[in-house]
Amino acid sequence: MITDAWEGLDSFFDLQSELRVVASAEDVEAALGIDDDELQSMAARSRQRTLDEHTGLVRARQLLQYMEAARSGAGASIKKEVAQ
């Protein structure tokens, strides 16, 4: 995966092993020049991270946890976690 930089990106992916952040055409060329085995490995890690942490099912479970925590009065600690 190749992407531009944006705030919070590192909370979704490991910027060294799961994707390449680029700022110029030269950066894109360099990223595309990475060895095929390494690109496949990066793609597999990115895919697995997405499936483990960023699917609709995972997000729905998180929402239910937040709602339950808020209902039980633990909402303050959840807000701290989300802010980080």
mmCIF file of the N, C-alpha and C atoms, coordinates in Angstrom:
data_MODEL
# 
_entry.id   MODEL 
# 
loop_
_atom_site.group_PDB 
_atom_site.id 
_atom_site.type_symbol 
_atom_site.label_atom_id 
_atom_site.label_alt_id 
_atom_site.label_comp_id 
_atom_site.label_asym_id 
_atom_site.label_entity_id 
_atom_site.label_seq_id 
_atom_site.pdbx_PDB_ins_code 
_atom_site.Cartn_x 
_atom_site.Cartn_y 
_atom_site.Cartn_z 
_atom_site.occupancy 
_atom_site.B_iso_or_equiv 
_atom_site.pdbx_formal_charge 
_atom_site.auth_seq_id 
_atom_site.auth_comp_id 
_atom_site.auth_asym_id 
_atom_site.auth_atom_id 
_atom_site.pdbx_PDB_model_num 
ATOM 1   N N  . MET A 1 1  ? 0.845   -1.176  0.000  1.00 0.00 ? 1  MET A N  1 
ATOM 2   C CA . MET A 1 1  ? 0.000   0.000   0.000  1.00 0.00 ? 1  MET A CA 1 
ATOM 3   C C  . MET A 1 1  ? 0.889   1.236   0.000  1.00 0.00 ? 1  MET A C  1 
ATOM 4   N N  . ILE A 1 2  ? 0.519   2.173   -0.811 1.00 0.00 ? 2  ILE A N  1 
ATOM 5   C CA . ILE A 1 2  ? 1.194   3.463   -0.888 1.00 0.00 ? 2  ILE A CA 1 
ATOM 6   C C  . ILE A 1 2  ? 0.171   4.527   -0.528 1.00 0.00 ? 2  ILE A C  1 
ATOM 7   N N  . THR A 1 3  ? 0.575   5.470   0.323  1.00 0.00 ? 3  THR A N  1 
ATOM 8   C CA . THR A 1 3  ? -0.342  6.515   0.757  1.00 0.00 ? 3  THR A CA 1 
ATOM 9   C C  . THR A 1 3  ? 0.418   7.798   1.023  1.00 0.00 ? 3  THR A C  1 
ATOM 10  N N  . ASP A 1 4  ? -0.317  8.884   1.084  1.00 0.00 ? 4  ASP A N  1 
ATOM 11  C CA . ASP A 1 4  ? 0.283   10.129  1.550  1.00 0.00 ? 4  ASP A CA 1 
ATOM 12  C C  . ASP A 1 4  ? 0.161   10.153  3.068  1.00 0.00 ? 4  ASP A C  1 
ATOM 13  N N  . ALA A 1 5  ? 0.864   11.065  3.695  1.00 0.00 ? 5  ALA A N  1 
ATOM 14  C CA . ALA A 1 5  ? 0.841   11.164  5.152  1.00 0.00 ? 5  ALA A CA 1 
ATOM 15  C C  . ALA A 1 5  ? -0.425  11.874  5.604  1.00 0.00 ? 5  ALA A C  1 
ATOM 16  N N  . TRP A 1 6  ? -0.993  11.416  6.691  1.00 0.00 ? 6  TRP A N  1 
ATOM 17  C CA . TRP A 1 6  ? -2.106  12.108  7.324  1.00 0.00 ? 6  TRP A CA 1 
ATOM 18  C C  . TRP A 1 6  ? -2.105  11.786  8.809  1.00 0.00 ? 6  TRP A C  1 
ATOM 19  N N  . GLU A 1 7  ? -2.588  12.744  9.587  1.00 0.00 ? 7  GLU A N  1 
ATOM 20  C CA . GLU A 1 7  ? -2.569  12.615  11.036 1.00 0.00 ? 7  GLU A CA 1 
ATOM 21  C C  . GLU A 1 7  ? -3.365  11.392  11.469 1.00 0.00 ? 7  GLU A C  1 
ATOM 22  N N  . GLY A 1 8  ? -2.744  10.576  12.294 1.00 0.00 ? 8  GLY A N  1 
ATOM 23  C CA . GLY A 1 8  ? -3.414  9.390   12.814 1.00 0.00 ? 8  GLY A CA 1 
ATOM 24  C C  . GLY A 1 8  ? -3.155  8.124   12.019 1.00 0.00 ? 8  GLY A C  1 
ATOM 25  N N  . LEU A 1 9  ? -2.497  8.242   10.877 1.00 0.00 ? 9  LEU A N  1 
ATOM 26  C CA . LEU A 1 9  ? -2.236  7.068   10.045 1.00 0.00 ? 9  LEU A CA 1 
ATOM 27  C C  . LEU A 1 9  ? -1.519  5.980   10.836 1.00 0.00 ? 9  LEU A C  1 
ATOM 28  N N  . ASP A 1 10 ? -0.597  6.391   11.682 1.00 0.00 ? 10 ASP A N  1 
ATOM 29  C CA . ASP A 1 10 ? 0.167   5.419   12.462 1.00 0.00 ? 10 ASP A CA 1 
ATOM 30  C C  . ASP A 1 10 ? -0.667  4.708   13.521 1.00 0.00 ? 10 ASP A C  1 
ATOM 31  N N  . SER A 1 11 ? -1.882  5.175   13.763 1.00 0.00 ? 11 SER A N  1 
ATOM 32  C CA . SER A 1 11 ? -2.766  4.453   14.680 1.00 0.00 ? 11 SER A CA 1 
ATOM 33  C C  . SER A 1 11 ? -3.515  3.329   13.957 1.00 0.00 ? 11 SER A C  1 
ATOM 34  N N  . PHE A 1 12 ? -3.456  3.336   12.639 1.00 0.00 ? 12 PHE A N  1 
ATOM 35  C CA . PHE A 1 12 ? -4.096  2.282   11.848 1.00 0.00 ? 12 PHE A CA 1 
ATOM 36  C C  . PHE A 1 12 ? -3.097  1.248   11.354 1.00 0.00 ? 12 PHE A C  1 
ATOM 37  N N  . PHE A 1 13 ? -1.919  1.693   10.957 1.00 0.00 ? 13 PHE A N  1 
ATOM 38  C CA . PHE A 1 13 ? -0.922  0.802   10.364 1.00 0.00 ? 13 PHE A CA 1 
ATOM 39  C C  . PHE A 1 13 ? 0.463   1.097   10.908 1.00 0.00 ? 13 PHE A C  1 
ATOM 40  N N  . ASP A 1 14 ? 1.332   0.096   10.844 1.00 0.00 ? 14 ASP A N  1 
ATOM 41  C CA . ASP A 1 14 ? 2.739   0.284   11.134 1.00 0.00 ? 14 ASP A CA 1 
ATOM 42  C C  . ASP A 1 14 ? 3.364   0.900   9.886  1.00 0.00 ? 14 ASP A C  1 
ATOM 43  N N  . LEU A 1 15 ? 3.894   2.098   10.011 1.00 0.00 ? 15 LEU A N  1 
ATOM 44  C CA . LEU A 1 15 ? 4.378   2.844   8.847  1.00 0.00 ? 15 LEU A CA 1 
ATOM 45  C C  . LEU A 1 15 ? 5.664   2.287   8.263  1.00 0.00 ? 15 LEU A C  1 
ATOM 46  N N  . GLN A 1 16 ? 6.312   1.381   8.959  1.00 0.00 ? 16 GLN A N  1 
ATOM 47  C CA . GLN A 1 16 ? 7.544   0.797   8.444  1.00 0.00 ? 16 GLN A CA 1 
ATOM 48  C C  . GLN A 1 16 ? 7.312   -0.545  7.756  1.00 0.00 ? 16 GLN A C  1 
ATOM 49  N N  . SER A 1 17 ? 6.414   -1.341  8.299  1.00 0.00 ? 17 SER A N  1 
ATOM 50  C CA . SER A 1 17 ? 6.298   -2.707  7.789  1.00 0.00 ? 17 SER A CA 1 
ATOM 51  C C  . SER A 1 17 ? 5.009   -3.001  7.027  1.00 0.00 ? 17 SER A C  1 
ATOM 52  N N  . GLU A 1 18 ? 4.015   -2.098  7.088  1.00 0.00 ? 18 GLU A N  1 
ATOM 53  C CA . GLU A 1 18 ? 2.723   -2.414  6.478  1.00 0.00 ? 18 GLU A CA 1 
ATOM 54  C C  . GLU A 1 18 ? 2.350   -1.529  5.295  1.00 0.00 ? 18 GLU A C  1 
ATOM 55  N N  . LEU A 1 19 ? 3.020   -0.423  5.122  1.00 0.00 ? 19 LEU A N  1 
ATOM 56  C CA . LEU A 1 19 ? 2.740   0.435   3.977  1.00 0.00 ? 19 LEU A CA 1 
ATOM 57  C C  . LEU A 1 19 ? 3.873   1.414   3.759  1.00 0.00 ? 19 LEU A C  1 
ATOM 58  N N  . ARG A 1 20 ? 3.821   2.133   2.671  1.00 0.00 ? 20 ARG A N  1 
ATOM 59  C CA . ARG A 1 20 ? 4.822   3.161   2.369  1.00 0.00 ? 20 ARG A CA 1 
ATOM 60  C C  . ARG A 1 20 ? 4.130   4.507   2.273  1.00 0.00 ? 20 ARG A C  1 
ATOM 61  N N  . VAL A 1 21 ? 4.630   5.457   3.043  1.00 0.00 ? 21 VAL A N  1 
ATOM 62  C CA . VAL A 1 21 ? 4.123   6.823   3.013  1.00 0.00 ? 21 VAL A CA 1 
ATOM 63  C C  . VAL A 1 21 ? 5.003   7.599   2.039  1.00 0.00 ? 21 VAL A C  1 
ATOM 64  N N  . VAL A 1 22 ? 4.374   8.274   1.090  1.00 0.00 ? 22 VAL A N  1 
ATOM 65  C CA . VAL A 1 22 ? 5.108   8.996   0.057  1.00 0.00 ? 22 VAL A CA 1 
ATOM 66  C C  . VAL A 1 22 ? 4.700   10.460  0.044  1.00 0.00 ? 22 VAL A C  1 
ATOM 67  N N  . ALA A 1 23 ? 5.638   11.304  -0.422 1.00 0.00 ? 23 ALA A N  1 
ATOM 68  C CA . ALA A 1 23 ? 5.371   12.737  -0.514 1.00 0.00 ? 23 ALA A CA 1 
ATOM 69  C C  . ALA A 1 23 ? 5.681   13.285  -1.900 1.00 0.00 ? 23 ALA A C  1 
ATOM 70  N N  . SER A 1 24 ? 6.278   12.440  -2.761 1.00 0.00 ? 24 SER A N  1 
ATOM 71  C CA . SER A 1 24 ? 6.666   12.931  -4.086 1.00 0.00 ? 24 SER A CA 1 
ATOM 72  C C  . SER A 1 24 ? 6.623   11.782  -5.088 1.00 0.00 ? 24 SER A C  1 
ATOM 73  N N  . ALA A 1 25 ? 6.755   12.142  -6.351 1.00 0.00 ? 25 ALA A N  1 
ATOM 74  C CA . ALA A 1 25 ? 6.795   11.125  -7.406 1.00 0.00 ? 25 ALA A CA 1 
ATOM 75  C C  . ALA A 1 25 ? 8.000   10.212  -7.211 1.00 0.00 ? 25 ALA A C  1 
ATOM 76  N N  . GLU A 1 26 ? 9.096   10.771  -6.744 1.00 0.00 ? 26 GLU A N  1 
ATOM 77  C CA . GLU A 1 26 ? 10.293  9.971   -6.495 1.00 0.00 ? 26 GLU A CA 1 
ATOM 78  C C  . GLU A 1 26 ? 10.053  8.941   -5.401 1.00 0.00 ? 26 GLU A C  1 
ATOM 79  N N  . ASP A 1 27 ? 9.300   9.343   -4.366 1.00 0.00 ? 27 ASP A N  1 
ATOM 80  C CA . ASP A 1 27 ? 8.956   8.410   -3.294 1.00 0.00 ? 27 ASP A CA 1 
ATOM 81  C C  . ASP A 1 27 ? 8.108   7.250   -3.827 1.00 0.00 ? 27 ASP A C  1 
ATOM 82  N N  . VAL A 1 28 ? 7.192   7.573   -4.723 1.00 0.00 ? 28 VAL A N  1 
ATOM 83  C CA . VAL A 1 28 ? 6.345   6.535   -5.325 1.00 0.00 ? 28 VAL A CA 1 
ATOM 84  C C  . VAL A 1 28 ? 7.211   5.579   -6.141 1.00 0.00 ? 28 VAL A C  1 
ATOM 85  N N  . GLU A 1 29 ? 8.098   6.125   -6.944 1.00 0.00 ? 29 GLU A N  1 
ATOM 86  C CA . GLU A 1 29 ? 9.000   5.290   -7.741 1.00 0.00 ? 29 GLU A CA 1 
ATOM 87  C C  . GLU A 1 29 ? 9.822   4.375   -6.840 1.00 0.00 ? 29 GLU A C  1 
ATOM 88  N N  . ALA A 1 30 ? 10.342  4.915   -5.754 1.00 0.00 ? 30 ALA A N  1 
ATOM 89  C CA . ALA A 1 30 ? 11.141  4.110   -4.824 1.00 0.00 ? 30 ALA A CA 1 
ATOM 90  C C  . ALA A 1 30 ? 10.292  3.000   -4.200 1.00 0.00 ? 30 ALA A C  1 
ATOM 91  N N  . ALA A 1 31 ? 9.068   3.336   -3.825 1.00 0.00 ? 31 ALA A N  1 
ATOM 92  C CA . ALA A 1 31 ? 8.174   2.338   -3.227 1.00 0.00 ? 31 ALA A CA 1 
ATOM 93  C C  . ALA A 1 31 ? 7.852   1.226   -4.222 1.00 0.00 ? 31 ALA A C  1 
ATOM 94  N N  . LEU A 1 32 ? 7.647   1.605   -5.479 1.00 0.00 ? 32 LEU A N  1 
ATOM 95  C CA . LEU A 1 32 ? 7.344   0.602   -6.502 1.00 0.00 ? 32 LEU A CA 1 
ATOM 96  C C  . LEU A 1 32 ? 8.560   -0.245  -6.857 1.00 0.00 ? 32 LEU A C  1 
ATOM 97  N N  . GLY A 1 33 ? 9.726   0.244   -6.505 1.00 0.00 ? 33 GLY A N  1 
ATOM 98  C CA . GLY A 1 33 ? 10.950  -0.492  -6.788 1.00 0.00 ? 33 GLY A CA 1 
ATOM 99  C C  . GLY A 1 33 ? 11.346  -1.487  -5.713 1.00 0.00 ? 33 GLY A C  1 
ATOM 100 N N  . ILE A 1 34 ? 10.552  -1.574  -4.659 1.00 0.00 ? 34 ILE A N  1 
ATOM 101 C CA . ILE A 1 34 ? 10.850  -2.530  -3.593 1.00 0.00 ? 34 ILE A CA 1 
ATOM 102 C C  . ILE A 1 34 ? 10.704  -3.948  -4.140 1.00 0.00 ? 34 ILE A C  1 
ATOM 103 N N  . ASP A 1 35 ? 11.543  -4.827  -3.655 1.00 0.00 ? 35 ASP A N  1 
ATOM 104 C CA . ASP A 1 35 ? 11.536  -6.231  -4.056 1.00 0.00 ? 35 ASP A CA 1 
ATOM 105 C C  . ASP A 1 35 ? 10.131  -6.832  -3.942 1.00 0.00 ? 35 ASP A C  1 
ATOM 106 N N  . ASP A 1 36 ? 9.753   -7.638  -4.931 1.00 0.00 ? 36 ASP A N  1 
ATOM 107 C CA . ASP A 1 36 ? 8.415   -8.232  -4.957 1.00 0.00 ? 36 ASP A CA 1 
ATOM 108 C C  . ASP A 1 36 ? 8.091   -9.030  -3.697 1.00 0.00 ? 36 ASP A C  1 
ATOM 109 N N  . ASP A 1 37 ? 9.062   -9.765  -3.175 1.00 0.00 ? 37 ASP A N  1 
ATOM 110 C CA . ASP A 1 37 ? 8.817   -10.537 -1.959 1.00 0.00 ? 37 ASP A CA 1 
ATOM 111 C C  . ASP A 1 37 ? 8.481   -9.625  -0.783 1.00 0.00 ? 37 ASP A C  1 
ATOM 112 N N  . GLU A 1 38 ? 9.212   -8.520  -0.664 1.00 0.00 ? 38 GLU A N  1 
ATOM 113 C CA . GLU A 1 38 ? 8.934   -7.570  0.407  1.00 0.00 ? 38 GLU A CA 1 
ATOM 114 C C  . GLU A 1 38 ? 7.569   -6.908  0.214  1.00 0.00 ? 38 GLU A C  1 
ATOM 115 N N  . LEU A 1 39 ? 7.225   -6.559  -1.024 1.00 0.00 ? 39 LEU A N  1 
ATOM 116 C CA . LEU A 1 39 ? 5.908   -5.969  -1.296 1.00 0.00 ? 39 LEU A CA 1 
ATOM 117 C C  . LEU A 1 39 ? 4.792   -6.934  -0.922 1.00 0.00 ? 39 LEU A C  1 
ATOM 118 N N  . GLN A 1 40 ? 4.958   -8.198  -1.259 1.00 0.00 ? 40 GLN A N  1 
ATOM 119 C CA . GLN A 1 40 ? 3.942   -9.199  -0.917 1.00 0.00 ? 40 GLN A CA 1 
ATOM 120 C C  . GLN A 1 40 ? 3.830   -9.369  0.595  1.00 0.00 ? 40 GLN A C  1 
ATOM 121 N N  . SER A 1 41 ? 4.965   -9.333  1.273  1.00 0.00 ? 41 SER A N  1 
ATOM 122 C CA . SER A 1 41 ? 4.968   -9.443  2.724  1.00 0.00 ? 41 SER A CA 1 
ATOM 123 C C  . SER A 1 41 ? 4.265   -8.241  3.361  1.00 0.00 ? 41 SER A C  1 
ATOM 124 N N  . MET A 1 42 ? 4.564   -7.038  2.860  1.00 0.00 ? 42 MET A N  1 
ATOM 125 C CA . MET A 1 42 ? 3.903   -5.826  3.358  1.00 0.00 ? 42 MET A CA 1 
ATOM 126 C C  . MET A 1 42 ? 2.405   -5.902  3.128  1.00 0.00 ? 42 MET A C  1 
ATOM 127 N N  . ALA A 1 43 ? 2.020   -6.342  1.935  1.00 0.00 ? 43 ALA A N  1 
ATOM 128 C CA . ALA A 1 43 ? 0.597   -6.439  1.611  1.00 0.00 ? 43 ALA A CA 1 
ATOM 129 C C  . ALA A 1 43 ? -0.109  -7.423  2.536  1.00 0.00 ? 43 ALA A C  1 
ATOM 130 N N  . ALA A 1 44 ? 0.537   -8.534  2.822  1.00 0.00 ? 44 ALA A N  1 
ATOM 131 C CA . ALA A 1 44 ? -0.059  -9.527  3.723  1.00 0.00 ? 44 ALA A CA 1 
ATOM 132 C C  . ALA A 1 44 ? -0.221  -8.954  5.129  1.00 0.00 ? 44 ALA A C  1 
ATOM 133 N N  . ARG A 1 45 ? 0.786   -8.237  5.619  1.00 0.00 ? 45 ARG A N  1 
ATOM 134 C CA . ARG A 1 45 ? 0.692   -7.630  6.950  1.00 0.00 ? 45 ARG A CA 1 
ATOM 135 C C  . ARG A 1 45 ? -0.407  -6.568  6.993  1.00 0.00 ? 45 ARG A C  1 
ATOM 136 N N  . SER A 1 46 ? -0.486  -5.749  5.951  1.00 0.00 ? 46 SER A N  1 
ATOM 137 C CA . SER A 1 46 ? -1.531  -4.711  5.897  1.00 0.00 ? 46 SER A CA 1 
ATOM 138 C C  . SER A 1 46 ? -2.917  -5.337  5.879  1.00 0.00 ? 46 SER A C  1 
ATOM 139 N N  . ARG A 1 47 ? -3.062  -6.366  5.080  1.00 0.00 ? 47 ARG A N  1 
ATOM 140 C CA . ARG A 1 47 ? -4.357  -7.056  4.978  1.00 0.00 ? 47 ARG A CA 1 
ATOM 141 C C  . ARG A 1 47 ? -4.746  -7.645  6.327  1.00 0.00 ? 47 ARG A C  1 
ATOM 142 N N  . GLN A 1 48 ? -3.804  -8.324  6.968  1.00 0.00 ? 48 GLN A N  1 
ATOM 143 C CA . GLN A 1 48 ? -4.114  -8.949  8.246  1.00 0.00 ? 48 GLN A CA 1 
ATOM 144 C C  . GLN A 1 48 ? -4.464  -7.910  9.301  1.00 0.00 ? 48 GLN A C  1 
ATOM 145 N N  . ARG A 1 49 ? -3.740  -6.799  9.340  1.00 0.00 ? 49 ARG A N  1 
ATOM 146 C CA . ARG A 1 49 ? -4.055  -5.730  10.295 1.00 0.00 ? 49 ARG A CA 1 
ATOM 147 C C  . ARG A 1 49 ? -5.470  -5.202  10.042 1.00 0.00 ? 49 ARG A C  1 
ATOM 148 N N  . THR A 1 50 ? -5.810  -5.007  8.772  1.00 0.00 ? 50 THR A N  1 
ATOM 149 C CA . THR A 1 50 ? -7.139  -4.513  8.431  1.00 0.00 ? 50 THR A CA 1 
ATOM 150 C C  . THR A 1 50 ? -8.215  -5.488  8.891  1.00 0.00 ? 50 THR A C  1 
ATOM 151 N N  . LEU A 1 51 ? -8.018  -6.770  8.620  1.00 0.00 ? 51 LEU A N  1 
ATOM 152 C CA . LEU A 1 51 ? -9.001  -7.768  9.027  1.00 0.00 ? 51 LEU A CA 1 
ATOM 153 C C  . LEU A 1 51 ? -9.096  -7.887  10.545 1.00 0.00 ? 51 LEU A C  1 
ATOM 154 N N  . ASP A 1 52 ? -7.971  -7.756  11.237 1.00 0.00 ? 52 ASP A N  1 
ATOM 155 C CA . ASP A 1 52 ? -7.956  -7.885  12.692 1.00 0.00 ? 52 ASP A CA 1 
ATOM 156 C C  . ASP A 1 52 ? -8.532  -6.675  13.412 1.00 0.00 ? 52 ASP A C  1 
ATOM 157 N N  . GLU A 1 53 ? -8.348  -5.481  12.841 1.00 0.00 ? 53 GLU A N  1 
ATOM 158 C CA . GLU A 1 53 ? -8.654  -4.273  13.606 1.00 0.00 ? 53 GLU A CA 1 
ATOM 159 C C  . GLU A 1 53 ? -9.610  -3.277  12.956 1.00 0.00 ? 53 GLU A C  1 
ATOM 160 N N  . HIS A 1 54 ? -9.882  -3.405  11.662 1.00 0.00 ? 54 HIS A N  1 
ATOM 161 C CA . HIS A 1 54 ? -10.589 -2.311  10.996 1.00 0.00 ? 54 HIS A CA 1 
ATOM 162 C C  . HIS A 1 54 ? -11.804 -2.730  10.166 1.00 0.00 ? 54 HIS A C  1 
ATOM 163 N N  . THR A 1 55 ? -12.366 -3.880  10.435 1.00 0.00 ? 55 THR A N  1 
ATOM 164 C CA . THR A 1 55 ? -13.565 -4.276  9.695  1.00 0.00 ? 55 THR A CA 1 
ATOM 165 C C  . THR A 1 55 ? -14.809 -3.700  10.369 1.00 0.00 ? 55 THR A C  1 
ATOM 166 N N  . GLY A 1 56 ? -15.908 -3.744  9.686  1.00 0.00 ? 56 GLY A N  1 
ATOM 167 C CA . GLY A 1 56 ? -17.164 -3.290  10.259 1.00 0.00 ? 56 GLY A CA 1 
ATOM 168 C C  . GLY A 1 56 ? -17.535 -4.070  11.511 1.00 0.00 ? 56 GLY A C  1 
ATOM 169 N N  . LEU A 1 57 ? -17.282 -5.372  11.504 1.00 0.00 ? 57 LEU A N  1 
ATOM 170 C CA . LEU A 1 57 ? -17.593 -6.205  12.666 1.00 0.00 ? 57 LEU A CA 1 
ATOM 171 C C  . LEU A 1 57 ? -16.761 -5.786  13.874 1.00 0.00 ? 57 LEU A C  1 
ATOM 172 N N  . VAL A 1 58 ? -15.485 -5.552  13.667 1.00 0.00 ? 58 VAL A N  1 
ATOM 173 C CA . VAL A 1 58 ? -14.619 -5.103  14.763 1.00 0.00 ? 58 VAL A CA 1 
ATOM 174 C C  . VAL A 1 58 ? -15.101 -3.756  15.288 1.00 0.00 ? 58 VAL A C  1 
ATOM 175 N N  . ARG A 1 59 ? -15.405 -2.834  14.386 1.00 0.00 ? 59 ARG A N  1 
ATOM 176 C CA . ARG A 1 59 ? -15.869 -1.508  14.815 1.00 0.00 ? 59 ARG A CA 1 
ATOM 177 C C  . ARG A 1 59 ? -17.196 -1.597  15.555 1.00 0.00 ? 59 ARG A C  1 
ATOM 178 N N  . ALA A 1 60 ? -18.097 -2.477  15.112 1.00 0.00 ? 60 ALA A N  1 
ATOM 179 C CA . ALA A 1 60 ? -19.379 -2.643  15.799 1.00 0.00 ? 60 ALA A CA 1 
ATOM 180 C C  . ALA A 1 60 ? -19.163 -3.178  17.215 1.00 0.00 ? 60 ALA A C  1 
ATOM 181 N N  . ARG A 1 61 ? -18.251 -4.129  17.370 1.00 0.00 ? 61 ARG A N  1 
ATOM 182 C CA . ARG A 1 61 ? -17.939 -4.647  18.708 1.00 0.00 ? 61 ARG A CA 1 
ATOM 183 C C  . ARG A 1 61 ? -17.368 -3.548  19.595 1.00 0.00 ? 61 ARG A C  1 
ATOM 184 N N  . GLN A 1 62 ? -16.491 -2.718  19.032 1.00 0.00 ? 62 GLN A N  1 
ATOM 185 C CA . GLN A 1 62 ? -15.931 -1.606  19.807 1.00 0.00 ? 62 GLN A CA 1 
ATOM 186 C C  . GLN A 1 62 ? -17.029 -0.652  20.244 1.00 0.00 ? 62 GLN A C  1 
ATOM 187 N N  . LEU A 1 63 ? -17.938 -0.341  19.336 1.00 0.00 ? 63 LEU A N  1 
ATOM 188 C CA . LEU A 1 63 ? -19.039 0.564   19.667 1.00 0.00 ? 63 LEU A CA 1 
ATOM 189 C C  . LEU A 1 63 ? -19.877 -0.010  20.805 1.00 0.00 ? 63 LEU A C  1 
ATOM 190 N N  . LEU A 1 64 ? -20.185 -1.293  20.732 1.00 0.00 ? 64 LEU A N  1 
ATOM 191 C CA . LEU A 1 64 ? -20.956 -1.923  21.803 1.00 0.00 ? 64 LEU A CA 1 
ATOM 192 C C  . LEU A 1 64 ? -20.205 -1.875  23.137 1.00 0.00 ? 64 LEU A C  1 
ATOM 193 N N  . GLN A 1 65 ? -18.886 -2.075  23.089 1.00 0.00 ? 65 GLN A N  1 
ATOM 194 C CA . GLN A 1 65 ? -18.090 -1.981  24.320 1.00 0.00 ? 65 GLN A CA 1 
ATOM 195 C C  . GLN A 1 65 ? -18.142 -0.566  24.893 1.00 0.00 ? 65 GLN A C  1 
ATOM 196 N N  . TYR A 1 66 ? -18.015 0.437   24.027 1.00 0.00 ? 66 TYR A N  1 
ATOM 197 C CA . TYR A 1 66 ? -18.072 1.823   24.484 1.00 0.00 ? 66 TYR A CA 1 
ATOM 198 C C  . TYR A 1 66 ? -19.439 2.144   25.082 1.00 0.00 ? 66 TYR A C  1 
ATOM 199 N N  . MET A 1 67 ? -20.480 1.659   24.431 1.00 0.00 ? 67 MET A N  1 
ATOM 200 C CA . MET A 1 67 ? -21.831 1.920   24.929 1.00 0.00 ? 67 MET A CA 1 
ATOM 201 C C  . MET A 1 67 ? -22.048 1.241   26.275 1.00 0.00 ? 67 MET A C  1 
ATOM 202 N N  . GLU A 1 68 ? -21.590 0.018   26.409 1.00 0.00 ? 68 GLU A N  1 
ATOM 203 C CA . GLU A 1 68 ? -21.730 -0.696  27.679 1.00 0.00 ? 68 GLU A CA 1 
ATOM 204 C C  . GLU A 1 68 ? -20.932 0.006   28.772 1.00 0.00 ? 68 GLU A C  1 
ATOM 205 N N  . ALA A 1 69 ? -19.733 0.455   28.453 1.00 0.00 ? 69 ALA A N  1 
ATOM 206 C CA . ALA A 1 69 ? -18.911 1.164   29.431 1.00 0.00 ? 69 ALA A CA 1 
ATOM 207 C C  . ALA A 1 69 ? -19.584 2.466   29.858 1.00 0.00 ? 69 ALA A C  1 
ATOM 208 N N  . ALA A 1 70 ? -20.163 3.171   28.918 1.00 0.00 ? 70 ALA A N  1 
ATOM 209 C CA . ALA A 1 70 ? -20.854 4.425   29.240 1.00 0.00 ? 70 ALA A CA 1 
ATOM 210 C C  . ALA A 1 70 ? -22.070 4.151   30.121 1.00 0.00 ? 70 ALA A C  1 
ATOM 211 N N  . ARG A 1 71 ? -22.785 3.091   29.794 1.00 0.00 ? 71 ARG A N  1 
ATOM 212 C CA . ARG A 1 71 ? -23.977 2.719   30.565 1.00 0.00 ? 71 ARG A CA 1 
ATOM 213 C C  . ARG A 1 71 ? -23.609 2.330   31.996 1.00 0.00 ? 71 ARG A C  1 
ATOM 214 N N  . SER A 1 72 ? -22.461 1.687   32.156 1.00 0.00 ? 72 SER A N  1 
ATOM 215 C CA . SER A 1 72 ? -22.057 1.211   33.476 1.00 0.00 ? 72 SER A CA 1 
ATOM 216 C C  . SER A 1 72 ? -21.280 2.259   34.271 1.00 0.00 ? 72 SER A C  1 
ATOM 217 N N  . GLY A 1 73 ? -21.067 3.435   33.676 1.00 0.00 ? 73 GLY A N  1 
ATOM 218 C CA . GLY A 1 73 ? -20.373 4.501   34.388 1.00 0.00 ? 73 GLY A CA 1 
ATOM 219 C C  . GLY A 1 73 ? -18.875 4.525   34.171 1.00 0.00 ? 73 GLY A C  1 
ATOM 220 N N  . ALA A 1 74 ? -18.384 3.681   33.284 1.00 0.00 ? 74 ALA A N  1 
ATOM 221 C CA . ALA A 1 74 ? -16.943 3.648   33.012 1.00 0.00 ? 74 ALA A CA 1 
ATOM 222 C C  . ALA A 1 74 ? -16.596 4.515   31.813 1.00 0.00 ? 74 ALA A C  1 
ATOM 223 N N  . GLY A 1 75 ? -17.485 5.368   31.422 1.00 0.00 ? 75 GLY A N  1 
ATOM 224 C CA . GLY A 1 75 ? -17.296 6.185   30.231 1.00 0.00 ? 75 GLY A CA 1 
ATOM 225 C C  . GLY A 1 75 ? -16.070 7.084   30.266 1.00 0.00 ? 75 GLY A C  1 
ATOM 226 N N  . ALA A 1 76 ? -15.679 7.567   31.410 1.00 0.00 ? 76 ALA A N  1 
ATOM 227 C CA . ALA A 1 76 ? -14.524 8.465   31.496 1.00 0.00 ? 76 ALA A CA 1 
ATOM 228 C C  . ALA A 1 76 ? -13.252 7.766   31.063 1.00 0.00 ? 76 ALA A C  1 
ATOM 229 N N  . SER A 1 77 ? -13.069 6.513   31.467 1.00 0.00 ? 77 SER A N  1 
ATOM 230 C CA . SER A 1 77 ? -11.846 5.804   31.064 1.00 0.00 ? 77 SER A CA 1 
ATOM 231 C C  . SER A 1 77 ? -11.879 5.484   29.581 1.00 0.00 ? 77 SER A C  1 
ATOM 232 N N  . ILE A 1 78 ? -13.031 5.213   29.022 1.00 0.00 ? 78 ILE A N  1 
ATOM 233 C CA . ILE A 1 78 ? -13.155 4.936   27.591 1.00 0.00 ? 78 ILE A CA 1 
ATOM 234 C C  . ILE A 1 78 ? -12.809 6.197   26.800 1.00 0.00 ? 78 ILE A C  1 
ATOM 235 N N  . LYS A 1 79 ? -13.265 7.355   27.249 1.00 0.00 ? 79 LYS A N  1 
ATOM 236 C CA . LYS A 1 79 ? -12.959 8.595   26.541 1.00 0.00 ? 79 LYS A CA 1 
ATOM 237 C C  . LYS A 1 79 ? -11.458 8.827   26.487 1.00 0.00 ? 79 LYS A C  1 
ATOM 238 N N  . LYS A 1 80 ? -10.750 8.501   27.554 1.00 0.00 ? 80 LYS A N  1 
ATOM 239 C CA . LYS A 1 80 ? -9.290  8.650   27.573 1.00 0.00 ? 80 LYS A CA 1 
ATOM 240 C C  . LYS A 1 80 ? -8.647  7.730   26.543 1.00 0.00 ? 80 LYS A C  1 
ATOM 241 N N  . GLU A 1 81 ? -9.130  6.480   26.431 1.00 0.00 ? 81 GLU A N  1 
ATOM 242 C CA . GLU A 1 81 ? -8.583  5.531   25.466 1.00 0.00 ? 81 GLU A CA 1 
ATOM 243 C C  . GLU A 1 81 ? -8.800  6.020   24.030 1.00 0.00 ? 81 GLU A C  1 
ATOM 244 N N  . VAL A 1 82 ? -9.986  6.496   23.742 1.00 0.00 ? 82 VAL A N  1 
ATOM 245 C CA . VAL A 1 82 ? -10.320 6.953   22.396 1.00 0.00 ? 82 VAL A CA 1 
ATOM 246 C C  . VAL A 1 82 ? -9.487  8.176   22.036 1.00 0.00 ? 82 VAL A C  1 
ATOM 247 N N  . ALA A 1 83 ? -9.249  9.073   22.981 1.00 0.00 ? 83 ALA A N  1 
ATOM 248 C CA . ALA A 1 83 ? -8.489  10.278  22.719 1.00 0.00 ? 83 ALA A CA 1 
ATOM 249 C C  . ALA A 1 83 ? -7.033  9.973   22.395 1.00 0.00 ? 83 ALA A C  1 
ATOM 250 N N  . GLN A 1 84 ? -6.526  8.888   22.933 1.00 0.00 ? 84 GLN A N  1 
ATOM 251 C CA . GLN A 1 84 ? -5.134  8.533   22.684 1.00 0.00 ? 84 GLN A CA 1 
ATOM 252 C C  . GLN A 1 84 ? -5.052  7.903   21.349 1.00 0.00 ? 84 GLN A C  1 
# 
